[in-house]
Amino acid sequence: MAELITIDDPDDPRLRDYTGLTDVELRRRREPAEGLFIAEGEKVIRRARQAGYEMRSMLLSAKWVDVMRDVIDEVPAPVYAIQPDLAERVTGYHVHRGALASMQRKPLPDAAGLLADARRVVVMESVNDHTNIGAIFRSAAALGMDAVLLSPDCADPLYRRSVKVSMGAVFSVPYARLDAWPRGLEAVREAGFKLLALTPAEKATSIDEAAPHRLDRVALMLGAEGDGLSTQALRAADEWVRIPMAHGVDSLNVGAAAAVAFYAVATGRPEA
């Protein structure tokens, strides 16, 4: 059973995991280095625990203590009860959902291990917007993608904003980083995947015509918002595919494009 501790000092060192949550550069450095991430909101905290992440501590405003009582009773980690204004001073923003948890990261699997059992894979290059990362993971989970591979410069899927936007779907889809880029794509091809690069280029094949759902193994490549896939990544692809568009629209937000493409890639209806 967790220990419920009331804290009224924003400088209390026990709150260190939660300090400066709006300082993106600080948190990008600290969280991976210290092996932690922040889960925000009741649903996300519960999903993190269901996915097997160990809780380091929990930070609750008073009204959330009863809501999270079952979690408090089940975990050995300390639970800090603080007033909402104090939470804002510690974190740097108004914690609307009133519940935060510091969770312990797990070691990332290697890409080869993920590819061995997968058939539908997402490959992201330079997607460094946390909102887009979260949206893509949420769609990947909902539409039955098996795994996600990230280029070295992609944003952290376990950053608080990514986790929040995904509603915890980042815990449902396994992911790994390709340390060598774009050379790592060759290992994906050697594992039996056809590399499809999603691009609005006119010479790309319509994704309907490419019929990716009929392929045995597909790796769908997505680039960053605006820039899209790099020239090197496009050259490494087996085929370029595009989403047909109307009314003179030339592209979609990468999160929206990913959802459309995942549906086209999925074999039948995704499992619940």
Secondary structure, DSSP 8 states (H G I E B T S, - for coil): ---EEE---TT-GGGGGGTTTT-HHHHHHHHHHHTEEEEESHHHHHHHHHTT--EEEEEEEGGGTTTTHHHHHH--S-EEEE-HHHHHHHHSS--TT-EEEEEE------HHHHHHH-SEEEEESS---HHHHHHHHHHHHHTT--EEEE-TTS--TTSHHHHHHHTTGGGTS-EEE-SSTTTHHHHHHHTT-EEEEE---TTSEEHHHH-GGGSSSEEEEE-BTTTBS-HHHHHH-SEEEE----TT-----HHHHHHHHHHHHSSSS---
